[in-house]
Amino acid sequence: MTPDRRGAYIVLGGFCVQLLLAAISIVTDGGSRYWAWAVVSLAGALLAGVYLIKIKKTGSERS
């Protein structure tokens, strides 16, 4: 596994954990103040996922 791919997996995992924590906070607290946190976490996870798909399709991190 290349360093770029490993880093992308770490970033993706971090955003997924943040998204999970935001979802738990929204459900348990019932407040809307966590929605921005959830949206930013989801956007970050999607970007990391798109980057991983790009790496997989092209076979190169530097293209």
mmCIF file of the N, C-alpha and C atoms, coordinates in Angstrom:
data_MODEL
# 
_entry.id   MODEL 
# 
loop_
_atom_site.group_PDB 
_atom_site.id 
_atom_site.type_symbol 
_atom_site.label_atom_id 
_atom_site.label_alt_id 
_atom_site.label_comp_id 
_atom_site.label_asym_id 
_atom_site.label_entity_id 
_atom_site.label_seq_id 
_atom_site.pdbx_PDB_ins_code 
_atom_site.Cartn_x 
_atom_site.Cartn_y 
_atom_site.Cartn_z 
_atom_site.occupancy 
_atom_site.B_iso_or_equiv 
_atom_site.pdbx_formal_charge 
_atom_site.auth_seq_id 
_atom_site.auth_comp_id 
_atom_site.auth_asym_id 
_atom_site.auth_atom_id 
_atom_site.pdbx_PDB_model_num 
ATOM 1   N N  . MET A 1 1  ? 0.851   -1.173 0.000   1.00 0.00 ? 1  MET A N  1 
ATOM 2   C CA . MET A 1 1  ? 0.000   0.000  0.000   1.00 0.00 ? 1  MET A CA 1 
ATOM 3   C C  . MET A 1 1  ? 0.899   1.238  0.000   1.00 0.00 ? 1  MET A C  1 
ATOM 4   N N  . THR A 1 2  ? 0.588   2.152  -0.886  1.00 0.00 ? 2  THR A N  1 
ATOM 5   C CA . THR A 1 2  ? 1.397   3.359  -1.005  1.00 0.00 ? 2  THR A CA 1 
ATOM 6   C C  . THR A 1 2  ? 1.062   4.333  0.127   1.00 0.00 ? 2  THR A C  1 
ATOM 7   N N  . PRO A 1 3  ? 1.991   5.239  0.413   1.00 0.00 ? 3  PRO A N  1 
ATOM 8   C CA . PRO A 1 3  ? 1.732   6.209  1.486   1.00 0.00 ? 3  PRO A CA 1 
ATOM 9   C C  . PRO A 1 3  ? 0.500   7.076  1.222   1.00 0.00 ? 3  PRO A C  1 
ATOM 10  N N  . ASP A 1 4  ? 0.271   7.469  -0.051  1.00 0.00 ? 4  ASP A N  1 
ATOM 11  C CA . ASP A 1 4  ? -0.901  8.294  -0.352  1.00 0.00 ? 4  ASP A CA 1 
ATOM 12  C C  . ASP A 1 4  ? -2.193  7.536  -0.088  1.00 0.00 ? 4  ASP A C  1 
ATOM 13  N N  . ARG A 1 5  ? -2.216  6.271  -0.472  1.00 0.00 ? 5  ARG A N  1 
ATOM 14  C CA . ARG A 1 5  ? -3.417  5.462  -0.254  1.00 0.00 ? 5  ARG A CA 1 
ATOM 15  C C  . ARG A 1 5  ? -3.632  5.230  1.244   1.00 0.00 ? 5  ARG A C  1 
ATOM 16  N N  . ARG A 1 6  ? -2.565  4.966  1.964   1.00 0.00 ? 6  ARG A N  1 
ATOM 17  C CA . ARG A 1 6  ? -2.671  4.753  3.410   1.00 0.00 ? 6  ARG A CA 1 
ATOM 18  C C  . ARG A 1 6  ? -3.197  6.018  4.090   1.00 0.00 ? 6  ARG A C  1 
ATOM 19  N N  . GLY A 1 7  ? -2.663  7.154  3.679   1.00 0.00 ? 7  GLY A N  1 
ATOM 20  C CA . GLY A 1 7  ? -3.121  8.420  4.248   1.00 0.00 ? 7  GLY A CA 1 
ATOM 21  C C  . GLY A 1 7  ? -4.582  8.702  3.946   1.00 0.00 ? 7  GLY A C  1 
ATOM 22  N N  . ALA A 1 8  ? -5.005  8.364  2.730   1.00 0.00 ? 8  ALA A N  1 
ATOM 23  C CA . ALA A 1 8  ? -6.406  8.576  2.364   1.00 0.00 ? 8  ALA A CA 1 
ATOM 24  C C  . ALA A 1 8  ? -7.323  7.690  3.198   1.00 0.00 ? 8  ALA A C  1 
ATOM 25  N N  . TYR A 1 9  ? -6.893  6.459  3.463   1.00 0.00 ? 9  TYR A N  1 
ATOM 26  C CA . TYR A 1 9  ? -7.697  5.576  4.316   1.00 0.00 ? 9  TYR A CA 1 
ATOM 27  C C  . TYR A 1 9  ? -7.775  6.119  5.742   1.00 0.00 ? 9  TYR A C  1 
ATOM 28  N N  . ILE A 1 10 ? -6.688  6.680  6.238   1.00 0.00 ? 10 ILE A N  1 
ATOM 29  C CA . ILE A 1 10 ? -6.691  7.255  7.587   1.00 0.00 ? 10 ILE A CA 1 
ATOM 30  C C  . ILE A 1 10 ? -7.642  8.448  7.653   1.00 0.00 ? 10 ILE A C  1 
ATOM 31  N N  . VAL A 1 11 ? -7.577  9.318  6.636   1.00 0.00 ? 11 VAL A N  1 
ATOM 32  C CA . VAL A 1 11 ? -8.466  10.480 6.594   1.00 0.00 ? 11 VAL A CA 1 
ATOM 33  C C  . VAL A 1 11 ? -9.924  10.036 6.484   1.00 0.00 ? 11 VAL A C  1 
ATOM 34  N N  . LEU A 1 12 ? -10.187 9.056  5.619   1.00 0.00 ? 12 LEU A N  1 
ATOM 35  C CA . LEU A 1 12 ? -11.548 8.542  5.463   1.00 0.00 ? 12 LEU A CA 1 
ATOM 36  C C  . LEU A 1 12 ? -12.065 7.967  6.780   1.00 0.00 ? 12 LEU A C  1 
ATOM 37  N N  . GLY A 1 13 ? -11.237 7.202  7.457   1.00 0.00 ? 13 GLY A N  1 
ATOM 38  C CA . GLY A 1 13 ? -11.632 6.636  8.747   1.00 0.00 ? 13 GLY A CA 1 
ATOM 39  C C  . GLY A 1 13 ? -11.907 7.711  9.787   1.00 0.00 ? 13 GLY A C  1 
ATOM 40  N N  . GLY A 1 14 ? -11.074 8.735  9.805   1.00 0.00 ? 14 GLY A N  1 
ATOM 41  C CA . GLY A 1 14 ? -11.274 9.831  10.749  1.00 0.00 ? 14 GLY A CA 1 
ATOM 42  C C  . GLY A 1 14 ? -12.584 10.564 10.518  1.00 0.00 ? 14 GLY A C  1 
ATOM 43  N N  . PHE A 1 15 ? -12.890 10.852 9.248   1.00 0.00 ? 15 PHE A N  1 
ATOM 44  C CA . PHE A 1 15 ? -14.151 11.526 8.945   1.00 0.00 ? 15 PHE A CA 1 
ATOM 45  C C  . PHE A 1 15 ? -15.348 10.636 9.253   1.00 0.00 ? 15 PHE A C  1 
ATOM 46  N N  . CYS A 1 16 ? -15.218 9.332  9.026   1.00 0.00 ? 16 CYS A N  1 
ATOM 47  C CA . CYS A 1 16 ? -16.322 8.410  9.345   1.00 0.00 ? 16 CYS A CA 1 
ATOM 48  C C  . CYS A 1 16 ? -16.572 8.360  10.853  1.00 0.00 ? 16 CYS A C  1 
ATOM 49  N N  . VAL A 1 17 ? -15.503 8.373  11.634  1.00 0.00 ? 17 VAL A N  1 
ATOM 50  C CA . VAL A 1 17 ? -15.659 8.392  13.094  1.00 0.00 ? 17 VAL A CA 1 
ATOM 51  C C  . VAL A 1 17 ? -16.328 9.693  13.526  1.00 0.00 ? 17 VAL A C  1 
ATOM 52  N N  . GLN A 1 18 ? -15.904 10.814 12.942  1.00 0.00 ? 18 GLN A N  1 
ATOM 53  C CA . GLN A 1 18 ? -16.532 12.094 13.273  1.00 0.00 ? 18 GLN A CA 1 
ATOM 54  C C  . GLN A 1 18 ? -18.010 12.093 12.905  1.00 0.00 ? 18 GLN A C  1 
ATOM 55  N N  . LEU A 1 19 ? -18.323 11.521 11.745  1.00 0.00 ? 19 LEU A N  1 
ATOM 56  C CA . LEU A 1 19 ? -19.719 11.456 11.316  1.00 0.00 ? 19 LEU A CA 1 
ATOM 57  C C  . LEU A 1 19 ? -20.541 10.604 12.278  1.00 0.00 ? 19 LEU A C  1 
ATOM 58  N N  . LEU A 1 20 ? -19.978 9.501  12.713  1.00 0.00 ? 20 LEU A N  1 
ATOM 59  C CA . LEU A 1 20 ? -20.667 8.642  13.680  1.00 0.00 ? 20 LEU A CA 1 
ATOM 60  C C  . LEU A 1 20 ? -20.896 9.378  14.998  1.00 0.00 ? 20 LEU A C  1 
ATOM 61  N N  . LEU A 1 21 ? -19.876 10.074 15.484  1.00 0.00 ? 21 LEU A N  1 
ATOM 62  C CA . LEU A 1 21 ? -20.028 10.832 16.729  1.00 0.00 ? 21 LEU A CA 1 
ATOM 63  C C  . LEU A 1 21 ? -21.059 11.945 16.586  1.00 0.00 ? 21 LEU A C  1 
ATOM 64  N N  . ALA A 1 22 ? -21.071 12.611 15.433  1.00 0.00 ? 22 ALA A N  1 
ATOM 65  C CA . ALA A 1 22 ? -22.069 13.659 15.206  1.00 0.00 ? 22 ALA A CA 1 
ATOM 66  C C  . ALA A 1 22 ? -23.469 13.071 15.182  1.00 0.00 ? 22 ALA A C  1 
ATOM 67  N N  . ALA A 1 23 ? -23.631 11.916 14.538  1.00 0.00 ? 23 ALA A N  1 
ATOM 68  C CA . ALA A 1 23 ? -24.951 11.275 14.488  1.00 0.00 ? 23 ALA A CA 1 
ATOM 69  C C  . ALA A 1 23 ? -25.415 10.873 15.885  1.00 0.00 ? 23 ALA A C  1 
ATOM 70  N N  . ILE A 1 24 ? -24.511 10.331 16.670  1.00 0.00 ? 24 ILE A N  1 
ATOM 71  C CA . ILE A 1 24 ? -24.859 9.960  18.047  1.00 0.00 ? 24 ILE A CA 1 
ATOM 72  C C  . ILE A 1 24 ? -25.249 11.202 18.847  1.00 0.00 ? 24 ILE A C  1 
ATOM 73  N N  . SER A 1 25 ? -24.508 12.289 18.667  1.00 0.00 ? 25 SER A N  1 
ATOM 74  C CA . SER A 1 25 ? -24.810 13.526 19.386  1.00 0.00 ? 25 SER A CA 1 
ATOM 75  C C  . SER A 1 25 ? -26.162 14.093 18.974  1.00 0.00 ? 25 SER A C  1 
ATOM 76  N N  . ILE A 1 26 ? -26.479 14.019 17.674  1.00 0.00 ? 26 ILE A N  1 
ATOM 77  C CA . ILE A 1 26 ? -27.767 14.530 17.198  1.00 0.00 ? 26 ILE A CA 1 
ATOM 78  C C  . ILE A 1 26 ? -28.912 13.709 17.781  1.00 0.00 ? 26 ILE A C  1 
ATOM 79  N N  . VAL A 1 27 ? -28.748 12.391 17.775  1.00 0.00 ? 27 VAL A N  1 
ATOM 80  C CA . VAL A 1 27 ? -29.817 11.516 18.265  1.00 0.00 ? 27 VAL A CA 1 
ATOM 81  C C  . VAL A 1 27 ? -29.996 11.655 19.775  1.00 0.00 ? 27 VAL A C  1 
ATOM 82  N N  . THR A 1 28 ? -28.904 11.651 20.522  1.00 0.00 ? 28 THR A N  1 
ATOM 83  C CA . THR A 1 28 ? -29.022 11.674 21.979  1.00 0.00 ? 28 THR A CA 1 
ATOM 84  C C  . THR A 1 28 ? -29.366 13.058 22.515  1.00 0.00 ? 28 THR A C  1 
ATOM 85  N N  . ASP A 1 29 ? -28.782 14.109 21.923  1.00 0.00 ? 29 ASP A N  1 
ATOM 86  C CA . ASP A 1 29 ? -29.013 15.458 22.420  1.00 0.00 ? 29 ASP A CA 1 
ATOM 87  C C  . ASP A 1 29 ? -30.254 16.073 21.790  1.00 0.00 ? 29 ASP A C  1 
ATOM 88  N N  . GLY A 1 30 ? -30.541 15.682 20.566  1.00 0.00 ? 30 GLY A N  1 
ATOM 89  C CA . GLY A 1 30 ? -31.707 16.224 19.883  1.00 0.00 ? 30 GLY A CA 1 
ATOM 90  C C  . GLY A 1 30 ? -31.517 17.647 19.403  1.00 0.00 ? 30 GLY A C  1 
ATOM 91  N N  . GLY A 1 31 ? -30.323 18.185 19.569  1.00 0.00 ? 31 GLY A N  1 
ATOM 92  C CA . GLY A 1 31 ? -30.066 19.553 19.156  1.00 0.00 ? 31 GLY A CA 1 
ATOM 93  C C  . GLY A 1 31 ? -29.627 19.654 17.711  1.00 0.00 ? 31 GLY A C  1 
ATOM 94  N N  . SER A 1 32 ? -29.871 20.807 17.126  1.00 0.00 ? 32 SER A N  1 
ATOM 95  C CA . SER A 1 32 ? -29.505 21.007 15.727  1.00 0.00 ? 32 SER A CA 1 
ATOM 96  C C  . SER A 1 32 ? -28.094 21.580 15.581  1.00 0.00 ? 32 SER A C  1 
ATOM 97  N N  . ARG A 1 33 ? -27.432 21.824 16.676  1.00 0.00 ? 33 ARG A N  1 
ATOM 98  C CA . ARG A 1 33 ? -26.105 22.441 16.590  1.00 0.00 ? 33 ARG A CA 1 
ATOM 99  C C  . ARG A 1 33 ? -25.049 21.483 16.053  1.00 0.00 ? 33 ARG A C  1 
ATOM 100 N N  . TYR A 1 34 ? -25.346 20.192 16.013  1.00 0.00 ? 34 TYR A N  1 
ATOM 101 C CA . TYR A 1 34 ? -24.384 19.216 15.512  1.00 0.00 ? 34 TYR A CA 1 
ATOM 102 C C  . TYR A 1 34 ? -24.535 18.944 14.020  1.00 0.00 ? 34 TYR A C  1 
ATOM 103 N N  . TRP A 1 35 ? -25.547 19.522 13.380  1.00 0.00 ? 35 TRP A N  1 
ATOM 104 C CA . TRP A 1 35 ? -25.763 19.249 11.963  1.00 0.00 ? 35 TRP A CA 1 
ATOM 105 C C  . TRP A 1 35 ? -24.612 19.755 11.105  1.00 0.00 ? 35 TRP A C  1 
ATOM 106 N N  . ALA A 1 36 ? -24.055 20.915 11.426  1.00 0.00 ? 36 ALA A N  1 
ATOM 107 C CA . ALA A 1 36 ? -22.924 21.435 10.649  1.00 0.00 ? 36 ALA A CA 1 
ATOM 108 C C  . ALA A 1 36 ? -21.729 20.494 10.755  1.00 0.00 ? 36 ALA A C  1 
ATOM 109 N N  . TRP A 1 37 ? -21.491 19.972 11.939  1.00 0.00 ? 37 TRP A N  1 
ATOM 110 C CA . TRP A 1 37 ? -20.409 19.012 12.154  1.00 0.00 ? 37 TRP A CA 1 
ATOM 111 C C  . TRP A 1 37 ? -20.638 17.765 11.302  1.00 0.00 ? 37 TRP A C  1 
ATOM 112 N N  . ALA A 1 38 ? -21.876 17.299 11.261  1.00 0.00 ? 38 ALA A N  1 
ATOM 113 C CA . ALA A 1 38 ? -22.204 16.110 10.468  1.00 0.00 ? 38 ALA A CA 1 
ATOM 114 C C  . ALA A 1 38 ? -22.021 16.373 8.979   1.00 0.00 ? 38 ALA A C  1 
ATOM 115 N N  . VAL A 1 39 ? -22.431 17.528 8.505   1.00 0.00 ? 39 VAL A N  1 
ATOM 116 C CA . VAL A 1 39 ? -22.308 17.853 7.077   1.00 0.00 ? 39 VAL A CA 1 
ATOM 117 C C  . VAL A 1 39 ? -20.843 17.969 6.670   1.00 0.00 ? 39 VAL A C  1 
ATOM 118 N N  . VAL A 1 40 ? -20.039 18.628 7.474   1.00 0.00 ? 40 VAL A N  1 
ATOM 119 C CA . VAL A 1 40 ? -18.614 18.755 7.165   1.00 0.00 ? 40 VAL A CA 1 
ATOM 120 C C  . VAL A 1 40 ? -17.934 17.392 7.192   1.00 0.00 ? 40 VAL A C  1 
ATOM 121 N N  . SER A 1 41 ? -18.273 16.562 8.150   1.00 0.00 ? 41 SER A N  1 
ATOM 122 C CA . SER A 1 41 ? -17.698 15.220 8.226   1.00 0.00 ? 41 SER A CA 1 
ATOM 123 C C  . SER A 1 41 ? -18.096 14.378 7.021   1.00 0.00 ? 41 SER A C  1 
ATOM 124 N N  . LEU A 1 42 ? -19.345 14.477 6.605   1.00 0.00 ? 42 LEU A N  1 
ATOM 125 C CA . LEU A 1 42 ? -19.807 13.732 5.436   1.00 0.00 ? 42 LEU A CA 1 
ATOM 126 C C  . LEU A 1 42 ? -19.098 14.211 4.177   1.00 0.00 ? 42 LEU A C  1 
ATOM 127 N N  . ALA A 1 43 ? -18.935 15.520 4.038   1.00 0.00 ? 43 ALA A N  1 
ATOM 128 C CA . ALA A 1 43 ? -18.236 16.055 2.869   1.00 0.00 ? 43 ALA A CA 1 
ATOM 129 C C  . ALA A 1 43 ? -16.784 15.579 2.833   1.00 0.00 ? 43 ALA A C  1 
ATOM 130 N N  . GLY A 1 44 ? -16.120 15.591 3.962   1.00 0.00 ? 44 GLY A N  1 
ATOM 131 C CA . GLY A 1 44 ? -14.742 15.113 4.016   1.00 0.00 ? 44 GLY A CA 1 
ATOM 132 C C  . GLY A 1 44 ? -14.628 13.641 3.689   1.00 0.00 ? 44 GLY A C  1 
ATOM 133 N N  . ALA A 1 45 ? -15.554 12.845 4.205   1.00 0.00 ? 45 ALA A N  1 
ATOM 134 C CA . ALA A 1 45 ? -15.545 11.411 3.907   1.00 0.00 ? 45 ALA A CA 1 
ATOM 135 C C  . ALA A 1 45 ? -15.792 11.162 2.426   1.00 0.00 ? 45 ALA A C  1 
ATOM 136 N N  . LEU A 1 46 ? -16.698 11.918 1.830   1.00 0.00 ? 46 LEU A N  1 
ATOM 137 C CA . LEU A 1 46 ? -16.962 11.763 0.400   1.00 0.00 ? 46 LEU A CA 1 
ATOM 138 C C  . LEU A 1 46 ? -15.746 12.143 -0.436  1.00 0.00 ? 46 LEU A C  1 
ATOM 139 N N  . LEU A 1 47 ? -15.076 13.227 -0.082  1.00 0.00 ? 47 LEU A N  1 
ATOM 140 C CA . LEU A 1 47 ? -13.872 13.629 -0.820  1.00 0.00 ? 47 LEU A CA 1 
ATOM 141 C C  . LEU A 1 47 ? -12.769 12.583 -0.707  1.00 0.00 ? 47 LEU A C  1 
ATOM 142 N N  . ALA A 1 48 ? -12.563 12.045 0.478   1.00 0.00 ? 48 ALA A N  1 
ATOM 143 C CA . ALA A 1 48 ? -11.550 11.003 0.649   1.00 0.00 ? 48 ALA A CA 1 
ATOM 144 C C  . ALA A 1 48 ? -11.929 9.756  -0.135  1.00 0.00 ? 48 ALA A C  1 
ATOM 145 N N  . GLY A 1 49 ? -13.209 9.412  -0.159  1.00 0.00 ? 49 GLY A N  1 
ATOM 146 C CA . GLY A 1 49 ? -13.668 8.264  -0.932  1.00 0.00 ? 49 GLY A CA 1 
ATOM 147 C C  . GLY A 1 49 ? -13.475 8.459  -2.421  1.00 0.00 ? 49 GLY A C  1 
ATOM 148 N N  . VAL A 1 50 ? -13.773 9.646  -2.917  1.00 0.00 ? 50 VAL A N  1 
ATOM 149 C CA . VAL A 1 50 ? -13.565 9.945  -4.340  1.00 0.00 ? 50 VAL A CA 1 
ATOM 150 C C  . VAL A 1 50 ? -12.086 9.853  -4.685  1.00 0.00 ? 50 VAL A C  1 
ATOM 151 N N  . TYR A 1 51 ? -11.228 10.345 -3.811  1.00 0.00 ? 51 TYR A N  1 
ATOM 152 C CA . TYR A 1 51 ? -9.785  10.261 -4.049  1.00 0.00 ? 51 TYR A CA 1 
ATOM 153 C C  . TYR A 1 51 ? -9.326  8.807  -4.105  1.00 0.00 ? 51 TYR A C  1 
ATOM 154 N N  . LEU A 1 52 ? -9.834  7.972  -3.199  1.00 0.00 ? 52 LEU A N  1 
ATOM 155 C CA . LEU A 1 52 ? -9.473  6.552  -3.212  1.00 0.00 ? 52 LEU A CA 1 
ATOM 156 C C  . LEU A 1 52 ? -9.959  5.863  -4.486  1.00 0.00 ? 52 LEU A C  1 
ATOM 157 N N  . ILE A 1 53 ? -11.150 6.210  -4.954  1.00 0.00 ? 53 ILE A N  1 
ATOM 158 C CA . ILE A 1 53 ? -11.656 5.634  -6.204  1.00 0.00 ? 53 ILE A CA 1 
ATOM 159 C C  . ILE A 1 53 ? -10.788 6.075  -7.375  1.00 0.00 ? 53 ILE A C  1 
ATOM 160 N N  . LYS A 1 54 ? -10.363 7.336  -7.378  1.00 0.00 ? 54 LYS A N  1 
ATOM 161 C CA . LYS A 1 54 ? -9.489  7.839  -8.440  1.00 0.00 ? 54 LYS A CA 1 
ATOM 162 C C  . LYS A 1 54 ? -8.168  7.079  -8.451  1.00 0.00 ? 54 LYS A C  1 
ATOM 163 N N  . ILE A 1 55 ? -7.607  6.839  -7.276  1.00 0.00 ? 55 ILE A N  1 
ATOM 164 C CA . ILE A 1 55 ? -6.359  6.080  -7.182  1.00 0.00 ? 55 ILE A CA 1 
ATOM 165 C C  . ILE A 1 55 ? -6.563  4.667  -7.725  1.00 0.00 ? 55 ILE A C  1 
ATOM 166 N N  . LYS A 1 56 ? -7.666  4.058  -7.365  1.00 0.00 ? 56 LYS A N  1 
ATOM 167 C CA . LYS A 1 56 ? -7.925  2.684  -7.793  1.00 0.00 ? 56 LYS A CA 1 
ATOM 168 C C  . LYS A 1 56 ? -8.097  2.595  -9.307  1.00 0.00 ? 56 LYS A C  1 
ATOM 169 N N  . LYS A 1 57 ? -8.806  3.561  -9.905  1.00 0.00 ? 57 LYS A N  1 
ATOM 170 C CA . LYS A 1 57 ? -9.059  3.529  -11.344 1.00 0.00 ? 57 LYS A CA 1 
ATOM 171 C C  . LYS A 1 57 ? -7.808  3.826  -12.156 1.00 0.00 ? 57 LYS A C  1 
ATOM 172 N N  . THR A 1 58 ? -7.027  4.810  -11.726 1.00 0.00 ? 58 THR A N  1 
ATOM 173 C CA . THR A 1 58 ? -5.851  5.206  -12.506 1.00 0.00 ? 58 THR A CA 1 
ATOM 174 C C  . THR A 1 58 ? -4.628  4.388  -12.145 1.00 0.00 ? 58 THR A C  1 
ATOM 175 N N  . GLY A 1 59 ? -4.610  3.830  -10.951 1.00 0.00 ? 59 GLY A N  1 
ATOM 176 C CA . GLY A 1 59 ? -3.449  3.064  -10.510 1.00 0.00 ? 59 GLY A CA 1 
ATOM 177 C C  . GLY A 1 59 ? -2.284  3.939  -10.095 1.00 0.00 ? 59 GLY A C  1 
ATOM 178 N N  . SER A 1 60 ? -2.533  5.243  -10.005 1.00 0.00 ? 60 SER A N  1 
ATOM 179 C CA . SER A 1 60 ? -1.457  6.165  -9.661  1.00 0.00 ? 60 SER A CA 1 
ATOM 180 C C  . SER A 1 60 ? -1.999  7.277  -8.785  1.00 0.00 ? 60 SER A C  1 
ATOM 181 N N  . GLU A 1 61 ? -1.231  7.665  -7.791  1.00 0.00 ? 61 GLU A N  1 
ATOM 182 C CA . GLU A 1 61 ? -1.612  8.762  -6.914  1.00 0.00 ? 61 GLU A CA 1 
ATOM 183 C C  . GLU A 1 61 ? -1.239  10.110 -7.506  1.00 0.00 ? 61 GLU A C  1 
ATOM 184 N N  . ARG A 1 62 ? -0.319  10.122 -8.456  1.00 0.00 ? 62 ARG A N  1 
ATOM 185 C CA . ARG A 1 62 ? 0.245   11.376 -8.951  1.00 0.00 ? 62 ARG A CA 1 
ATOM 186 C C  . ARG A 1 62 ? -0.344  11.842 -10.271 1.00 0.00 ? 62 ARG A C  1 
ATOM 187 N N  . SER A 1 63 ? -1.427  11.252 -10.741 1.00 0.00 ? 63 SER A N  1 
ATOM 188 C CA . SER A 1 63 ? -1.967  11.659 -12.042 1.00 0.00 ? 63 SER A CA 1 
ATOM 189 C C  . SER A 1 63 ? -2.932  12.812 -11.908 1.00 0.00 ? 63 SER A C  1 
# 
